[in-house]
Amino acid sequence: MPCQNKKLAIGIMSGTSMDGVDVALVELTDESLDCKGQGRDNPDSYDQSSENQRYKYTKCESSERVDIWHEGTECVDSERENSAIEQGSSRVRAELHEPEKYQQCAKVRLIDFETYPYPVTVRERLLELAGGAGSSTKELCLMQELLGKLYARACLELCKKAGVKASDIAFAGCHGQTLWHQPTATEYLGESVRGSLQLGDPSFINEALGCPVVSDFRLRDMAAGGQGAPIVPYTEFLMYRGDEAVALLNIGGIANITVLPANCELSDVLAFDTGPGNALIDKLVSNYSDGMLDYDAGGKIALSGSCNEALLRFMIGRDDFLSGKPPKSTGREHYNLDYLKEIDAFCRNNDISEVDEIATVTRFTAECVYRSIVDFSTCMPKRLIVSGGGAHNEAILGHLRALFTECEVITATEAGINPDAKEAVAMAVLAGETLKGRCNNVPSVTGAGHPVVMGRISGIHFIEKD
């Protein structure tokens, strides 16, 4: 009989919209038997020359169809020697296996979810910092602690709302707030370097919940040569692959897409950032409303205007990110105030109204998604599932449906998925894989040279025997 190992976990996500912290409380049910790790965090054990490298996952003995979550590793009767690797202050174990079929052998159930908005002053300063505004090391230090405290408070509030004791939480996964993401190399002090900075001290979450907290997922992938983004596709592969090709589009401040071909394996997954999501729209709406509005609720402002084709062609033609081939990722480092200044100047010189500017930039978000699929995907998905804040924008959805004539465009809600909780749930899933020593990046997506166990572990941790 398979073991029924249920655990409560919390996933914490703060996206590029910087409007607050999304917190998801989930129940994870591991139905595998004596499962070992899925992939050794060791470049020597990974054949980089083989495009067909795969991992072997748990052989599930249950005849019940499993809902969603992870592929375990094949059940092994005898003990096998594992490789111990450092992850923060803890040690985890993992193994690499030869190609084998994938099977889902666990469930995840969303128990509760809430978005806790940042205080206005915090959001404003975060946007300034992410836009490259000057800051001192002192301020970064203080912001690191402030966000950690806000995250911890949000976790406790969600536990209270759900009627769950903090001591019942087995572990948490926290993405942190990205302030700067530099996926491509730049010269710095005589060296060629890259990096990604997420703030929010996980120690405060550990202190509040008394459980291990996994954070800083991106950096381990970057150390292996990857871009450290996107990191959610691994969880989407575990949860949503099936008999038909499907694409999962998340529209936050930046939009990112994952394409899962029919019956795909891990290396078949295509995922990358498509371009701006809501970031440019939000700033234009704030300017248009003299700071009274943070976003275009329901896309009403965009729907009241008209897309200016000349402006749309200008935006497409001047954006080098769109033509770059995956792996690729971006952020507010690219889609920032300087980017908008050029758009504003074009509008002034061509008598384009603010409302039509918002309408056109909204269309641009959808256009970037469509062009990404046409230019880089090997298949047109049968279904495009939209999540994130953009899933509530009827203007964006309308443009997507007009562009994807051969694909059904639906919101995550219509697919039975909470559109706002999806990425927070993913953080909990990634954390669970980290704590089990399972590689949780997708090298074909990020460009990493080999599989790695992403995430740093804060707090007491011990290796469980499944």
C-alpha positions as CSV (number, residue, x, y, z in Angstrom):
1,M,0.0,0.0,0.0
2,P,1.3,3.5,-0.8
3,C,1.8,5.8,2.1
4,Q,-0.6,8.7,2.6
5,N,1.6,11.5,3.8
6,K,-0.4,14.7,4.1
7,K,1.3,18.0,5.0
8,L,0.1,21.6,5.2
9,A,2.4,24.1,3.4
10,I,2.3,27.8,2.6
11,G,3.4,29.4,-0.6
12,I,4.3,33.1,-0.7
13,M,4.5,35.1,-3.9
14,S,5.3,38.8,-4.6
15,G,5.2,39.5,-8.3
16,T,6.5,42.3,-10.6
17,S,3.2,44.2,-10.1
18,M,4.4,44.8,-6.6
19,D,0.9,45.3,-5.3
20,G,1.2,43.0,-2.4
21,V,1.9,39.4,-1.2
22,D,-0.1,36.4,-2.3
23,V,-0.3,33.7,0.3
24,A,-1.6,30.2,-0.4
25,L,-2.3,27.5,2.2
26,V,-2.2,24.0,0.6
27,E,-2.4,20.4,1.6
28,L,0.1,18.2,-0.1
29,T,-0.5,14.4,-0.2
30,D,2.5,12.3,-1.1
31,E,1.2,8.9,-2.3
32,S,4.6,7.4,-3.3
33,L,6.3,4.5,-1.6
34,D,10.0,4.4,-0.8
35,C,10.8,7.4,-3.0
36,K,14.3,8.6,-3.6
37,G,15.2,12.0,-5.0
38,Q,14.6,12.8,-8.7
39,G,17.9,14.3,-9.8
40,R,21.3,14.8,-8.3
41,D,22.4,18.4,-8.0
42,N,25.7,17.5,-9.7
43,P,26.9,18.5,-13.1
44,D,29.2,15.5,-13.4
45,S,26.2,13.2,-13.2
46,Y,24.3,14.9,-16.0
47,D,25.0,14.2,-19.7
48,Q,24.8,17.7,-21.2
49,S,25.4,16.3,-24.7
50,S,22.2,14.2,-24.6
51,E,19.0,16.0,-25.5
52,N,17.1,13.0,-24.4
53,Q,18.2,13.0,-20.8
54,R,15.2,12.3,-18.6
55,Y,14.5,11.5,-15.0
56,K,12.9,8.5,-13.5
57,Y,9.9,9.2,-11.2
58,T,7.9,7.3,-8.7
59,K,6.0,4.2,-9.7
60,C,2.6,4.8,-8.1
61,E,0.9,1.7,-6.8
62,S,-2.5,3.4,-6.3
63,S,-5.1,2.8,-9.0
64,E,-6.8,6.0,-8.2
65,R,-6.3,8.8,-10.7
66,V,-4.2,11.5,-9.1
67,D,-5.2,15.1,-9.2
68,I,-2.1,17.3,-9.5
69,W,1.4,17.9,-8.2
70,H,4.6,15.9,-8.5
71,E,6.2,13.0,-10.2
72,G,8.1,11.1,-7.5
73,T,11.0,8.8,-8.3
74,E,10.8,5.1,-8.9
75,C,10.3,3.1,-5.8
76,V,13.5,1.3,-4.9
77,D,13.6,-1.7,-2.6
78,S,17.3,-1.6,-1.7
79,E,19.3,1.3,-0.3
80,R,21.2,3.4,-2.8
81,E,24.0,5.7,-2.0
82,N,22.9,9.3,-2.3
83,S,25.0,12.4,-2.9
84,A,24.8,14.9,-0.1
85,I,24.9,18.6,-1.2
86,E,24.8,21.8,0.7
87,Q,21.6,23.9,0.5
88,G,22.1,26.9,2.8
89,S,22.8,25.6,6.3
90,S,21.1,22.2,5.6
91,R,21.9,19.1,3.7
92,V,19.6,17.5,1.3
93,R,19.9,14.4,-0.9
94,A,19.2,13.7,-4.5
95,E,19.8,11.2,-7.3
96,L,19.9,11.3,-11.1
97,H,18.2,8.5,-12.9
98,E,18.1,7.4,-16.5
99,P,15.2,8.2,-18.9
100,E,11.9,6.7,-17.7
101,K,8.2,7.6,-18.1
102,Y,6.7,10.2,-15.8
103,Q,3.8,9.5,-13.4
104,Q,2.0,11.8,-11.1
105,C,2.0,10.5,-7.6
106,A,0.8,13.3,-5.3
107,K,-2.0,15.7,-4.8
108,V,-2.2,19.3,-3.9
109,R,-5.4,20.9,-2.5
110,L,-5.7,24.7,-2.1
111,I,-7.3,25.2,1.3
112,D,-7.2,29.0,1.5
113,F,-5.7,32.0,-0.3
114,E,-5.4,35.7,0.3
115,T,-3.7,38.7,-1.2
116,Y,-2.4,41.1,1.4
117,P,-1.7,44.5,-0.3
118,Y,1.5,46.4,0.5
119,P,1.1,49.6,2.4
120,V,1.0,52.5,-0.1
121,T,4.4,53.9,1.0
122,V,6.0,50.4,0.7
123,R,4.7,49.8,-2.8
124,E,5.7,53.2,-4.0
125,R,9.3,52.8,-2.7
126,L,9.6,49.3,-4.1
127,L,8.6,50.6,-7.5
128,E,11.2,53.3,-7.3
129,L,13.9,50.8,-6.2
130,A,13.0,48.4,-8.9
131,G,13.1,51.2,-11.4
132,G,16.7,51.9,-10.5
133,A,16.2,54.8,-8.1
134,G,19.2,55.4,-5.9
135,S,19.3,53.6,-2.6
136,S,21.8,53.0,0.2
137,T,22.9,49.7,1.5
138,K,21.2,50.7,4.7
139,E,17.8,51.0,2.9
140,L,18.2,47.6,1.3
141,C,19.0,46.1,4.7
142,L,15.9,47.7,6.2
143,M,13.7,46.7,3.3
144,Q,14.9,43.1,3.6
145,E,13.7,43.0,7.2
146,L,10.5,44.9,6.5
147,L,9.3,42.6,3.8
148,G,10.3,39.5,5.8
149,K,8.0,40.8,8.6
150,L,5.2,41.6,6.2
151,Y,5.4,38.1,4.8
152,A,5.4,36.5,8.2
153,R,2.4,38.6,9.3
154,A,0.6,37.6,6.1
155,C,1.2,33.9,6.8
156,L,-0.1,34.1,10.3
157,E,-3.2,36.1,9.2
158,L,-4.0,33.4,6.6
159,C,-3.6,30.6,9.2
160,K,-6.0,32.5,11.4
161,K,-8.5,33.0,8.6
162,A,-8.3,29.3,7.7
163,G,-8.6,28.1,11.3
164,V,-5.2,26.4,11.2
165,K,-2.5,26.7,13.8
166,A,0.9,28.0,12.7
167,S,2.5,24.9,14.3
168,D,0.5,22.7,11.8
169,I,2.5,24.1,8.9
170,A,5.2,21.7,7.7
171,F,7.1,24.1,5.5
172,A,6.8,27.3,3.4
173,G,8.2,28.5,0.1
174,C,8.8,32.2,-0.4
175,H,9.8,33.8,-3.7
176,G,10.6,37.2,-2.2
177,Q,10.2,40.6,-3.9
178,T,12.4,40.9,-7.0
179,L,14.1,44.3,-7.2
180,W,16.5,43.5,-10.0
181,H,16.9,40.6,-12.4
182,Q,20.0,40.6,-14.6
183,P,19.8,37.3,-16.6
184,T,22.4,38.4,-19.2
185,A,26.1,39.1,-18.4
186,T,27.3,42.6,-17.8
187,E,30.7,44.0,-16.9
188,Y,31.2,44.8,-13.3
189,L,34.6,45.6,-11.7
190,G,36.5,43.8,-14.4
191,E,34.3,40.7,-14.3
192,S,31.4,39.5,-16.4
193,V,28.5,38.9,-13.9
194,R,24.8,38.2,-13.8
195,G,22.4,38.2,-10.8
196,S,18.9,38.3,-9.4
197,L,17.9,40.1,-6.2
198,Q,14.8,39.1,-4.2
199,L,14.2,40.8,-0.8
200,G,12.3,39.5,2.2
201,D,14.1,37.8,5.0
202,P,12.7,34.3,5.3
203,S,14.0,34.0,8.9
204,F,10.9,36.0,10.1
205,I,8.6,33.5,8.4
206,N,10.6,30.7,10.1
207,E,10.3,32.4,13.4
208,A,6.5,32.9,13.0
209,L,5.7,29.4,11.8
210,G,8.4,27.4,13.4
211,C,9.0,25.4,10.2
212,P,11.6,25.3,7.4
213,V,11.3,28.0,4.8
214,V,12.7,27.7,1.3
215,S,13.6,30.9,-0.6
216,D,16.0,32.4,-3.2
217,F,15.0,29.8,-5.8
218,R,16.5,31.5,-8.8
219,L,20.1,31.8,-7.8
220,R,21.0,28.1,-7.9
221,D,19.8,27.8,-11.5
222,M,21.9,30.9,-12.4
223,A,25.0,29.4,-10.8
224,A,24.5,26.5,-13.2
225,G,24.4,28.8,-16.2
226,G,20.7,29.4,-16.4
227,Q,18.7,32.6,-16.3
228,G,17.1,31.8,-13.0
229,A,13.7,32.3,-14.7
230,P,11.1,31.3,-15.3
231,I,10.9,28.9,-12.3
232,V,7.2,28.0,-12.3
233,P,7.2,25.8,-15.4
234,Y,8.5,22.8,-13.4
235,T,5.4,22.9,-11.3
236,E,3.2,23.5,-14.3
237,F,4.7,20.4,-16.0
238,L,3.9,18.4,-12.9
239,M,0.4,19.7,-12.7
240,Y,-1.1,20.4,-16.1
241,R,0.5,18.2,-18.8
242,G,-1.9,15.9,-20.6
243,D,-3.2,14.4,-23.9
244,E,-3.6,17.9,-25.5
245,A,-1.2,20.7,-25.9
246,V,-1.9,23.5,-23.4
247,A,-0.3,26.9,-22.7
248,L,-0.4,28.6,-19.3
249,L,-0.1,32.4,-19.4
250,N,0.5,34.4,-16.3
251,I,0.0,38.1,-16.7
252,G,1.5,39.9,-13.7
253,G,3.7,43.0,-14.1
254,I,5.6,40.9,-16.7
255,A,3.9,38.2,-18.7
256,N,5.3,34.7,-18.9
257,I,4.0,31.6,-20.8
258,T,4.6,27.9,-20.5
259,V,3.7,25.6,-23.4
260,L,3.2,21.9,-22.7
261,P,3.0,19.8,-25.8
262,A,0.7,16.8,-25.7
263,N,2.0,14.0,-23.5
264,C,5.3,16.0,-23.2
265,E,8.3,15.2,-21.2
266,L,10.3,17.7,-19.2
267,S,12.7,18.7,-22.0
268,D,9.8,19.3,-24.3
269,V,8.5,22.2,-22.1
270,L,8.8,25.7,-23.6
271,A,8.6,28.6,-21.2
272,F,9.8,32.2,-21.1
273,D,8.8,35.8,-20.5
274,T,6.8,37.2,-23.4
275,G,7.2,40.9,-22.5
276,P,5.2,43.3,-20.4
277,G,2.1,42.3,-18.6
278,N,0.4,44.9,-16.5
279,A,3.5,47.0,-15.5
280,L,3.3,49.5,-18.4
281,I,-0.5,49.7,-18.3
282,D,-0.5,50.3,-14.5
283,K,1.9,53.2,-14.8
284,L,-0.1,54.8,-17.6
285,V,-3.3,54.4,-15.7
286,S,-1.7,56.0,-12.6
287,N,-0.6,59.0,-14.7
288,Y,-4.0,59.3,-16.4
289,S,-5.8,59.3,-13.1
290,D,-3.4,61.6,-11.3
291,G,-2.5,58.7,-9.0
292,M,-6.0,57.9,-8.1
293,L,-5.9,54.5,-9.8
294,D,-3.3,51.8,-9.5
295,Y,-4.6,49.7,-12.4
296,D,-7.2,49.5,-15.2
297,A,-10.0,47.5,-13.4
298,G,-11.6,45.1,-15.8
299,G,-9.8,46.9,-18.7
300,K,-12.5,49.5,-18.8
301,I,-10.2,52.4,-19.7
302,A,-8.6,50.4,-22.5
303,L,-12.0,49.3,-23.8
304,S,-13.1,52.9,-24.0
305,G,-10.2,53.8,-26.3
306,S,-8.9,52.5,-29.6
307,C,-5.7,50.8,-30.5
308,N,-3.4,53.1,-32.6
309,E,-1.8,50.9,-35.2
310,A,1.1,53.3,-35.8
311,L,2.0,53.3,-32.1
312,L,1.6,49.5,-32.0
313,R,4.1,49.1,-34.9
314,F,6.5,51.5,-33.2
315,M,6.4,49.5,-30.0
316,I,6.9,46.2,-31.7
317,G,9.7,47.6,-33.9
318,R,11.8,49.2,-31.1
319,D,11.7,46.3,-28.6
320,D,14.7,44.0,-29.1
321,F,13.5,41.6,-26.4
322,L,10.6,40.4,-28.5
323,S,12.9,39.0,-31.2
324,G,15.3,37.3,-28.8
325,K,15.1,33.6,-28.8
326,P,14.4,31.6,-25.6
327,P,15.8,31.0,-23.0
328,K,14.9,34.6,-22.1
329,S,13.5,36.5,-19.2
330,T,13.0,40.2,-18.4
331,G,11.6,42.6,-15.8
332,R,11.2,46.2,-14.8
333,E,14.8,46.7,-15.7
334,H,13.7,46.7,-19.3
335,Y,10.0,47.8,-19.1
336,N,10.6,50.9,-17.0
337,L,10.1,54.6,-17.0
338,D,12.6,55.2,-19.8
339,Y,10.7,52.7,-21.9
340,L,7.5,54.6,-21.3
341,K,9.1,58.0,-22.1
342,E,9.7,56.9,-25.7
343,I,6.0,55.8,-26.0
344,D,4.8,59.1,-24.4
345,A,7.0,61.1,-26.8
346,F,5.6,59.2,-29.8
347,C,2.0,59.9,-28.6
348,R,2.7,63.6,-28.1
349,N,4.2,63.9,-31.6
350,N,1.3,62.0,-33.2
351,D,-1.6,63.5,-31.2
352,I,-2.5,60.2,-29.6
353,S,-4.8,60.5,-26.6
354,E,-3.9,59.0,-23.2
355,V,-6.9,56.7,-23.4
356,D,-5.8,55.4,-26.8
357,E,-2.2,55.1,-25.5
358,I,-3.6,52.8,-22.7
359,A,-5.7,50.9,-25.2
360,T,-2.6,50.4,-27.5
361,V,-0.3,49.3,-24.7
362,T,-2.9,46.9,-23.5
363,R,-3.1,45.4,-27.1
364,F,0.7,45.3,-27.0
365,T,0.7,42.9,-24.1
366,A,-1.5,40.5,-26.0
367,E,0.4,40.9,-29.2
368,C,3.7,40.0,-27.5
369,V,2.1,36.7,-26.2
370,Y,0.7,35.8,-29.7
371,R,4.0,36.6,-31.5
372,S,5.9,34.5,-28.9
373,I,3.8,31.4,-29.7
374,V,4.0,31.9,-33.4
375,D,7.7,32.6,-33.5
376,F,9.0,30.1,-30.9
377,S,6.6,27.3,-30.2
378,T,6.6,24.1,-32.1
379,C,2.9,23.7,-31.7
380,M,-0.2,25.8,-31.4
381,P,-1.8,24.9,-28.1
382,K,-5.4,23.7,-28.0
383,R,-6.1,25.8,-25.0
384,L,-4.5,29.0,-23.5
385,I,-5.2,29.3,-19.8
386,V,-4.8,32.9,-18.4
387,S,-3.9,33.6,-14.8
388,G,-2.6,36.5,-12.8
389,G,-4.0,40.1,-12.6
390,G,-4.3,40.2,-16.4
391,A,-6.9,37.4,-16.2
392,H,-9.3,40.1,-14.8
393,N,-8.7,42.5,-17.7
394,E,-11.4,42.1,-20.3
395,A,-9.5,44.1,-22.9
396,I,-6.4,41.8,-22.7
397,L,-8.6,38.8,-22.9
398,G,-10.5,40.1,-25.9
399,H,-7.3,40.8,-27.8
400,L,-6.0,37.3,-27.0
401,R,-9.2,35.7,-28.2
402,A,-9.1,37.8,-31.4
403,L,-5.4,36.8,-32.0
404,F,-5.6,33.1,-31.1
405,T,-8.2,32.0,-33.6
406,E,-7.0,28.4,-33.5
407,C,-6.8,28.1,-29.7
408,E,-9.4,28.3,-27.0
409,V,-8.6,31.2,-24.6
410,I,-10.0,30.8,-21.1
411,T,-9.3,32.2,-17.7
412,A,-7.8,30.0,-15.0
413,T,-11.1,30.4,-13.1
414,E,-12.9,28.8,-16.1
415,A,-10.4,26.0,-15.9
416,G,-11.1,25.4,-12.3
417,I,-7.9,27.1,-11.1
418,N,-7.7,30.1,-8.8
419,P,-6.1,32.7,-11.2
420,D,-4.5,34.7,-8.4
421,A,-3.2,31.8,-6.3
422,K,-1.5,29.8,-9.0
423,E,2.0,31.1,-8.5
424,A,1.8,31.1,-4.7
425,V,0.8,27.5,-4.9
426,A,3.8,26.9,-7.1
427,M,6.1,28.3,-4.4
428,A,4.8,25.7,-2.0
429,V,5.3,22.9,-4.5
430,L,8.9,24.0,-5.4
431,A,9.7,24.2,-1.7
432,G,8.4,20.6,-1.2
433,E,10.6,19.4,-4.0
434,T,13.6,21.2,-2.5
435,L,13.1,19.7,0.9
436,K,13.0,16.2,-0.6
437,G,16.2,16.9,-2.6
438,R,14.5,16.8,-6.0
439,C,15.8,18.9,-8.8
440,N,13.2,21.5,-9.6
441,N,14.5,23.6,-12.4
442,V,13.9,23.0,-16.2
443,P,17.3,23.4,-17.9
444,S,15.8,23.5,-21.4
445,V,13.7,26.5,-20.2
446,T,16.3,28.5,-18.2
447,G,19.4,27.5,-20.1
448,A,21.1,25.9,-17.1
449,G,23.8,23.4,-17.9
450,H,22.2,20.7,-15.7
451,P,19.4,20.0,-13.2
452,V,19.7,21.6,-9.8
453,V,17.8,21.7,-6.5
454,M,16.7,25.3,-6.3
455,G,16.2,27.2,-3.1
456,R,17.9,28.0,0.2
457,I,16.5,26.5,3.4
458,S,16.1,28.5,6.6
459,G,15.3,26.9,9.8
460,I,15.6,23.4,11.3
461,H,15.5,20.7,8.6
462,F,15.9,17.0,8.6
463,I,15.9,14.4,5.8
464,E,12.7,12.4,5.9
465,K,12.6,8.8,4.8
466,D,9.5,8.3,2.6
